[in-house]
């Protein structure tokens, strides 16, 4: 089961990330700030695309880039990290499957 589930997410669709980010941006979810800090990026596609701090009166879309100096968006980095996590789970599932087969055949 782990193998099948992780295998289906090895290459997550870019629209999944966009929809999730856009939902957080619309609701002013500060999880975006945590993602940006963890991945050292600003905004989604680029530093001016749905960044935190959220643009409001007196804060424009360049605030994250100006405050942190980050010049890349989070989409590519986030997708890569997600893919690596799923690859690890896929590998663990494969090892467990081989172990189970060996146990049944040899046991």
C-alpha positions as semicolon CSV with decimal commas, in nm:
position;residue;x (nm);y (nm);z (nm)
1;X;0,000;0,000;0,000
2;X;0,280;0,243;0,094
3;X;0,453;0,167;-0,234
4;X;0,142;0,238;-0,440
5;X;0,052;0,558;-0,258
6;X;0,401;0,706;-0,264
7;X;0,453;0,603;-0,626
8;X;0,147;0,798;-0,731
9;X;0,293;1,114;-0,574
10;X;0,650;1,090;-0,707
11;X;0,573;1,366;-0,957
12;X;0,299;1,579;-0,802
13;X;0,105;1,798;-1,038
14;X;0,213;2,162;-1,036
15;X;-0,151;2,268;-1,017
16;X;-0,181;2,093;-0,677
17;X;0,087;2,321;-0,536
18;X;-0,063;2,629;-0,697
19;X;-0,411;2,556;-0,568
20;X;-0,283;2,488;-0,216
21;X;-0,071;2,807;-0,213
22;X;-0,351;3,016;-0,360
23;X;-0,592;2,890;-0,094
24;X;-0,347;2,982;0,182
25;X;-0,287;3,323;0,023
26;X;-0,658;3,400;-0,003
27;X;-0,718;3,314;0,362
28;X;-0,399;3,491;0,475
29;X;-0,265;3,167;0,620
30;X;0,074;3,238;0,778
31;X;0,187;2,889;0,679
32;X;0,316;3,065;0,367
33;X;0,569;3,250;0,586
34;X;0,685;2,919;0,734
35;X;0,725;2,764;0,388
36;X;0,915;3,068;0,262
37;X;1,148;3,060;0,562
38;X;1,206;2,684;0,544
39;X;1,277;2,686;0,170
40;X;1,452;3,029;0,159
41;X;1,219;3,168;-0,107
42;X;0,951;3,433;-0,153
43;X;0,616;3,405;-0,325
44;X;0,494;3,120;-0,538
45;X;0,628;3,138;-0,895
46;X;0,854;3,434;-0,819
47;X;0,912;3,670;-0,525
48;X;0,619;3,892;-0,629
49;X;0,361;3,615;-0,685
50;X;0,140;3,575;-0,374
51;X;0,414;3,641;-0,115
52;X;0,412;3,683;0,260
53;X;0,393;3,944;0,408
54;X;0,056;3,971;0,243
55;X;0,017;4,281;0,027
56;X;-0,207;4,534;0,198
57;X;-0,220;4,909;0,231
58;X;0,140;5,011;0,296
59;X;0,285;4,666;0,210
60;X;0,341;4,577;-0,153
61;X;0,444;4,253;-0,321
62;X;0,814;4,339;-0,297
63;X;0,819;4,329;0,086
64;X;0,943;3,970;0,123
65;X;1,220;4,017;-0,131
66;X;1,320;4,353;0,022
67;X;1,325;4,215;0,377
68;X;1,504;3,887;0,304
69;X;1,695;3,940;-0,021
70;X;1,548;3,619;-0,161
71;X;1,519;3,620;-0,538
72;X;1,345;3,289;-0,613
73;X;0,986;3,171;-0,588
74;X;0,887;2,871;-0,379
75;X;0,704;2,659;-0,639
76;X;1,004;2,478;-0,787
77;X;1,178;2,430;-0,454
78;X;0,859;2,307;-0,285
79;X;0,785;2,063;-0,568
80;X;1,139;1,928;-0,555
81;X;1,122;1,876;-0,177
82;X;0,786;1,702;-0,207
83;X;0,924;1,476;-0,480
84;X;1,225;1,383;-0,265
85;X;1,000;1,296;0,027
86;X;0,781;1,077;-0,190
87;X;1,086;0,907;-0,345
88;X;1,208;0,822;0,006
89;X;0,868;0,674;0,098
90;X;0,865;0,481;-0,230
91;X;1,208;0,336;-0,150
92;X;1,099;0,238;0,201
93;X;0,789;0,071;0,058
94;X;1,005;-0,121;-0,192
95;X;1,242;-0,243;0,079
96;X;0,950;-0,354;0,294
97;X;0,795;-0,539;0,001
98;X;1,124;-0,722;-0,076
99;X;1,165;-0,806;0,293
100;X;0,810;-0,945;0,307
101;X;0,863;-1,156;-0,007
102;X;1,191;-1,293;0,133
103;X;1,022;-1,372;0,464
104;X;0,741;-1,564;0,287
105;X;0,975;-1,751;0,049
106;X;1,244;-1,835;0,303
107;X;1,025;-1,865;0,614
